[in-house]
Amino acid sequence: MNNQTRLAEDETTPRLELRTVPVLLICLIFVAMPADAAASRVEQCLTVAAEVGADLDAEVDLRHRDAGLIAFASGVDEVPLLGQDPTDSYLAYEFVDEEGDLRFRTAYFVGKLSMVGAMRGRRGPERGRAIHQELMARLRRAGLRPKELEDETISPDHELLRYGEELREGGVVAETETVLMPVAARGGGDSSFRFTGDANDEAAAQLGRFLKAQGMEVHSIEGNIVGVKHDGLFVGLQPRTTEDGLDRLVATISFHLREGARADEVADVVAKLNREAVGIDYSALDGGILVQFLVTFVDQLELAEIEAAIAMLRDLRLVTLVIAPELAGLLAR
C-alpha cells in the first residue's frame, strides 16, 4: 500500500411605588432578550433557506417554522439506494439556538429511508446537494455560521423524523406568504481556507499548513495529497483546482486486504459497492480498496466541512460492510 492510500418569597408583599416601575421593566426586558435573540437567529436561518429555495426554484415547506424546521423537495433519487426504486426525495433542516449556540441537523428522506446527517457526505440527488451547498454558503455570508449537530442516532419520535413522515405522506406544502427578515453579511473567519491558484501541489501545501494551524495532525504532504490523522483515522485529502482556483476536495480512506485475496472477488465487491452506494467511489488497488468522495463548496472551504468529511468516511467504513458483508472475509487482520 503506498502513501496515497493511507493516507464530539417572602410572605410579605411591599407596596410597589411608581418610581420602581422603570427599573422593573428594564430588568424584564434584559431577561427576555436572550430568548428573543435566539428565536431571531433561527428565524434568520429559515429566511435564508427560504430565499435559497426561491432562487433555485425548489419547493419549500415551512409548516413547522415555529419549531425551526424547513424542508425542500430535492427531486427524484434516480439511483436505486440500497435496493429501493427511484422515488421523490426531501431534504429537511432543523435549526436550534440554545444559550447562544446556533446549530442545525440535516435529514434526507427517500422512500422508507431516513438519513440524519446525510449532507455531511453530500449524499442524495444532485439537486439536494446543490441546495445544501448554496444554503451553507449563504449562511456563512450572513454571519450566522451554525454548527452541525453530529448525533445520527436520534429517537424515532424526534420531531425531525416525524416531519419526514409528513413529507412522505403529503409532500411539500408550499406557503402562500413567507415573512422574510433581513440578515447582515459578514466575511469569513480564520477557519476558512481559500486558494486562488491553479496548481494542485501548491494547493495541497497550503492546505497542509492551514490544517496544522487549526490544530489538526498532518501526517504527510506528498505531491497533491495531504495525509491527516483524525480521531485515529488516516485520511487522504486531495485538493483539485481549476483556472479559477480551488474547486473541490477529494477525501480518501482505504481498506487493506489480506494476502492472497483473489482479484475476481475484490472486483465483484468493488462493482457491487459502486452499484449500490450513492455518491461514493470505490476502486481496487494493489493490496487494497480505495474509498473516495468529493467535498464541494462555494468560494471557500471551511474547517468544519473537512472535519465533517472525515466523520463521513468513518461512517462509510461501517456502511461499506453493511452493503457488502463479504468484504469482511477479504480484509487484513
C-alpha positions, -999 to +999 in steps of 0.1 A: +000+000+000+015+033-010+012+066+009-017+077-014-039+050+002-031+056+039-034+080+036-180+151+199-409+346+485-412+363+512-448+362+526-449+400+530-456+419+498-442+455+498-461+483+480-449+490+445-441+527+441-443+543+408-406+551+406-397+514+408-416+505+376-390+516+351-363+496+369-385+465+368-393+469+331-356+473+323-349+441+342-377+422+325-365+433+291-330+423+299-341+388+309-363+383+279-337+394+253-317+362+251-347+340+241-358+366+216-324+368+201-322+330+199-356+329+181-344+356+158-313+338+147-333+306+140-358+327+120-329+343+101-316+308+092-351+298+079-353+331+060-320+324+042-331+289+035-365+301+020-346+325-002-323+298-014-354+277-023-370+306-042-337+314-061-331+277-070-368+272-079-371+245-053-404+238-035-401+248+002-421+236+032-424+259+062-454+245+080-433+239+111-411+270+110-421+277+147-401+246+156-371+257+135-379+232+107-378+236+069-377+212+040-371+212+003-383+189-024-349+177-037-361+158-068-363+121-077-335+100-065-326+084-098-300+060-083-316+030-065-305+033-029-299+001-011-324-017-033-351+009-034-368+021-066-363+057-077-387+080-058-393+116-046-368+128-020-368+155+006-341+175+023-350+188+058-332+210+083-337+217+120-322+249+134-318+253+171-302+281+192-295+272+228-277+297+251-262+314+220-250+281+204-266+280+169-267+245+155-285+225+128-293+190+117-300+177+082-321+147+072-326+132+038-358+112+032-363+089+002-387+060+001-387+044+035-351+055+042-342+084+066-306+095+068-299+120+096-267+140+089-268+129+053-255+161+038-222+157+056-214+131+030-232+150+002-255+120-003-287+122-023-296+135-057-276+163-073-305+189-067-303+182-029-266+187-029-269+219-048-294+233-023-273+223+006-241+238-009-258+271-016-275+273+018-243+267+037-226+294+016-253+320+022-254+313+059-217+319+061-220+352+042-249+362+065-226+357+095-248+330+110-224+300+107-245+273+126-225+242+135-239+208+126-251+185+153-235+152+148-259+129+166-271+104+139-290+082+163-318+105+174-350+089+188-375+077+162-401+101+177-379+131+172-397+159+155-373+159+126-381+123+118-419+128+123-415+157+098-401+132+074-432+110+077-454+140+069-433+148+038-436+111+027-474+112+031-482+146+016-451+160+001-441+197+004-468+221+015-458+255+000-467+286+020-485+314+002-469+340+024-434+340+039-422+367+062-386+374+053-362+391+077-330+409+066-297+395+077-263+412+078-235+398+057-201+392+071-168+379+058-151+345+065-130+338+096-098+321+104-114+287+100-119+293+062-094+281+036-091+299+002-068+292-027-067+312-059-040+294-079-044+265-103-016+242-091-028+211-072+006+206-055+007+242-042-030+239-030-020+208-011+009+225+005-012+255+016-040+232+028-015+213+049-002+245+066-038+256+071-048+223+088-017+224+110-025+260+121-060+247+130-045+220+153-051+190+130-025+163+129-010+164+094+008+131+088+023+139+054+022+162+024+032+144-008+025+158-042-011+169-042-022+147-013-024+158+024-024+129+048-041+136+081-048+115+112-080+125+130-095+105+159-074+075+149-084+075+112-059+081+084-074+102+056-060+115+023-072+150+013-066+159-023-074+194-034-085+199-070-081+232-087-093+249-119-081+281-136-105+299-111-088+284-080-098+257-056-128+238-069-133+207-047-116+183-023-113+145-027-114+127+006-100+092+007-096+062+030-086+026+022-094-009+032-063-031+035-068-066+020-053-099+033-026-115+013-040-139-012-073-121-017-085-131-052-087-104-077-120-116-091-136-115-056-122-080-050-135-069-084-170-083-076-171-064-043-160-031-058-186-035-086-214-041-060-203-012-039-202+012-068-236-001-079-254+003-046-237+032-027-247+067-037-221+094-043-192+072-032-164+059-055-147+026-048-117+013-067-093-016-064-056-011-059-028-035-053-035-048-018-065-025-010-098-009-019-098+029-021-129+048-009-134+083-021-160+111-022-160+147-032-164+177-008-178+205-028-183+241-016-188+277-027-158+302-028-141+289+004-136+257+023-145+256+060-126+236+086-160+222+098-166+208+063-133+190+063-140+175+098-175+165+086-159+148+056-136+128+078-165+119+101-184+107+070-155+085+059-155+069+094-192+061+089-186+048+055-164+020+068-195+006+086-218+014+057-195-004+033-196-036+053-233-034+056-237-032+018-210-058+011-206-081+042-185-104+021-157-078+022-150-087+058-136-120+047-111-102+024-097-077+049-063-080+066-065-088+103 
